[in-house]
Amino acid sequence: MSARHIARLTALAAVPAALALSAVPAAAHDGHDGSTAGHTYQVDLDQLNDSGATGTAMLTVEGTRLTVKIQASGLVPGQPHAQHIHGSTEGHDFHCPDPSADKNKDGIITTAEGLPSYGDINISLTTKGDTSKNSGLAVDRMPVADSNGKLSYERTITVSQAVADHIKDLHVVQHGIDPNGNGKYDFGKGKSELDPKLPQEATAPTDCGMVKGAAVGSMPSGGVETGRGSTQGVEAPGLIAGGGAALTAGAAVLAVSMRRSRRPAANRR
């Protein structure tokens, strides 16, 4: 077999592999683990302080971009509701408080009484501007419940790599209660221990929820979207396997052809 013939067989054998490998998405580098694929986690918000507030939050992480979507109801109508992501990125075990957190037995778990359970503020879920712990009481930038006590919130922010890596260890807390049912925050339960200019009702937690894990299945009630999690790369293992098979087949064809070219002419058929 001539050198020109062998070269032609080599090129033909490489075609299937090249076609398969060309379909594999380029490696992404936006995420900490080399992937831009988003991961979405669901948080079911359950009432605290007999507030009647419930809701669902979706946390979608793409690299160090965090999209938070919250749908809640049973809140104090027309009032701002401070909300935060609490907890630790250093392995401490925090969780939503139970009734035993009410240390002075006055029927209200205050923010200070709840902190040992759910940890300090990690992210302030404001509607605009700063999202650090410093904005924890920025009530002028917190979402406001509508006239029916419903609240919709969505914001995408940049977070630290530690938050992105440990999002499953964190949880969501909303604040603002109305124990006397007069439809507003007043000083019936005294002043907030966080800021005496604010009533306790404005800062006491109204609901809390811990990350359940990746959100799958049907949409939660209220129409919360599950985020923009990408499936990029899911197909890649199969394509890579196909490319590998094509390379193997091409190599086999080439080997047979070369063996035939080395056989004496008298033995060829």
Disulfide bonds with the S-S distance in Angstrom:
Cys96-Cys208 1.99
